[in-house]
Amino acid sequence: MESNCRIPVACCRPRILLLHALFWGLVSLRVFGAALLSEEKTTGKPVVAPCWLLENFVVLEECNSCTDFNTKTQTVCRETGYVELVNCTKTSRQEYKSCRSALMEDHLFWKFEAAMLALTVVFAVLVVIRQRWLDRLASEKVRRQIESI
């Protein structure tokens, strides 16, 4: 009587079985570990959305840079380093909101421009070097063809 098993004999070798067990063990550890970590994160205190996300607001103080102390103590200062004081219209609550200052935007723009200029110069030099190399190869090939005549 023949067996209906369609598993190849090579898959039943101890080394292959050990590799499969190790692979699936790591996969399951990764999946269950991620699930456990996400449960631990959700069991903390509930996160309350700031009022300026849920309703209209009026800016009381324009965008100012945070002090070193505020950067370490306030979470809104950590995002950009600048905050503005807003007053929510419905609840009349005053909260700090992270913002991007015009000075910071100007500085980031010029850093970006400098980086793009530097990349342009680097790649232009690379193109010139490669073109000279290819021209030299072509001239050597022509020279060899002429010598072989």
C-alpha positions in Angstrom: 0.0 0.0 0.0 1.4 3.4 -1.0 1.5 6.5 1.3 -0.4 9.6 0.5 2.4 11.7 2.1 3.7 14.3 -0.4 6.5 15.7 1.9 9.9 15.2 0.2 12.4 13.2 2.1 14.9 16.2 2.0 12.5 18.2 4.2 12.6 15.6 7.0 16.4 15.9 7.6 17.2 17.0 11.1 19.1 20.1 9.9 16.2 21.3 7.8 13.7 20.6 10.6 15.9 22.5 13.0 16.0 25.5 10.6 12.3 25.4 10.2 11.7 25.3 13.9 14.1 28.2 14.5 12.6 30.3 11.7 9.0 29.8 12.9 10.0 30.2 16.5 11.6 33.6 15.7 8.5 34.6 13.7 6.1 33.7 16.5 8.3 35.4 19.1 8.3 38.5 17.0 4.5 38.5 16.5 3.6 37.7 20.1 6.3 40.0 21.5 4.9 42.9 19.5 1.4 42.0 20.7 2.5 42.0 24.3 4.4 45.3 23.9 1.3 47.0 22.4 -0.8 45.8 25.3 1.6 47.3 27.8 1.5 50.6 26.0 -2.3 50.8 25.9 -2.7 50.0 29.6 -1.3 53.4 30.6 -3.3 56.5 31.2 -5.6 57.6 28.3 -4.2 60.2 26.0 -6.3 63.3 25.8 -6.2 65.2 22.5 -5.3 68.9 22.8 -8.2 71.3 22.4 -6.7 73.0 19.3 -7.0 69.7 17.4 -10.7 69.5 18.1 -12.0 73.1 17.9 -11.1 76.5 16.6 -8.5 78.5 18.4 -7.0 82.0 18.6 -3.3 82.6 18.9 -2.5 84.6 22.0 1.3 84.6 21.7 3.2 84.2 18.4 5.7 81.5 17.7 8.7 81.8 20.1 11.6 79.6 20.8 11.6 77.4 23.9 14.2 77.7 26.6 16.4 74.8 27.5 14.4 74.1 30.6 11.1 74.1 28.6 12.6 71.8 26.0 13.3 69.3 28.7 10.0 69.6 30.6 7.3 70.3 27.9 6.6 67.7 25.3 5.4 70.3 22.8 8.8 72.0 22.9 10.5 68.8 21.9 8.9 68.6 18.4 10.2 71.8 16.8 11.8 73.8 19.6 9.1 76.6 19.1 5.7 77.0 20.8 2.8 79.4 20.6 0.1 80.0 23.2 -3.4 79.4 21.9 -6.8 79.9 23.4 -9.5 77.4 22.3 -12.8 79.2 21.5 -15.4 76.7 22.9 -13.7 75.6 26.1 -11.7 78.8 26.7 -8.6 76.7 27.6 -5.2 78.1 27.0 -2.6 75.5 25.8 0.8 75.6 24.2 1.0 74.4 20.6 4.2 73.4 18.7 4.8 75.6 15.7 7.4 76.3 13.0 8.9 79.8 13.0 9.8 81.7 9.9 13.4 81.9 11.0 13.6 78.2 11.4 12.0 77.6 8.0 14.4 80.1 6.4 17.4 78.3 8.0 16.1 74.9 6.9 15.5 76.2 3.3 19.1 77.4 3.0 20.5 74.2 4.5 18.5 72.3 1.9 19.8 74.6 -0.9 23.4 74.1 0.2 23.0 70.3 0.3 21.5 70.3 -3.2 24.3 72.5 -4.5 26.9 70.2 -2.9 25.3 67.2 -4.4 25.2 68.9 -7.8 28.9 69.6 -7.7 29.7 66.1 -6.5 27.7 64.4 -9.3 29.0 66.9 -11.9 32.5 66.0 -11.0 31.6 62.2 -11.1 30.1 62.7 -14.6 33.3 64.5 -15.9 35.5 61.8 -14.4 33.5 59.0 -15.9 33.3 60.7 -19.3 37.1 61.1 -19.4 37.5 57.4 -18.4 35.1 56.3 -21.2 36.8 58.6 -23.7 40.2 57.1 -22.8 38.8 53.5 -23.2 37.3 54.4 -26.6 40.6 55.9 -27.8 42.5 52.9 -26.6 40.1 50.6 -28.4 40.5 52.6 -31.6 44.3 52.6 -31.2 44.3 48.8 -30.8 42.1 48.4 -33.9 44.5 50.6 -35.9 47.5 48.7 -34.7 46.0 45.4 -35.7 45.6 46.5 -39.3 
